[in-house]
Amino acid sequence: MKKFELTTETLVRDGVTLYRIKALKDFGEVKARELGGFIESEQNLSQSDNAWVSDNAWVFDNAWVSGNARLSGNAEVSGDAWVYGNTWVSGDAKVFGNARLSGNAEVFDNAKVSGSAWVSGSAKVSGNAWVFDNAWVSSDGFSYG
């Protein structure tokens, strides 16, 4: 059984139509019928685990959210970015390009992770920090700007 469906509520972001999601069953901290954030298609969010997009967070392009990953606030994941594991993207944070977010990593506030950057382990990226190109932030690292 699917864990979520696309609703008819939409918004357009960078010329792309995004659909609000709705939970079809209880999983993780999400309850059946709970409205979530916005995704471009079912290909952006795994149907088989506890990953969830909430509030006004967006996922589009070829971006993928899976595992126990959570997006909240006005967070945005786009391009070919992957957000998985026990990660959390919140606030006005953005993960885009070919970036990867894994482990227990968190990206929040106005932070950005882009290019082929990878944030993993228990790393936290916050404030106005920007991790980009081929940078790798790992373990218990904390990057802030």
Buried (B, 14 or more C-beta within 10 A) or exposed (E): EEBBEBEEEEEEBEEEEBBBBBBBEEBEEBEEEBEBBBBBBBEBBBEEBBBBBBBBBBBBBBBBBBBBBBBBBBBBBBBBBBBBBBBBBBBEBBBBBBBBBBBBBBBBBBBBBBBBBBBBBBBBBBEEBBBBEEBBBBEEBEBEE
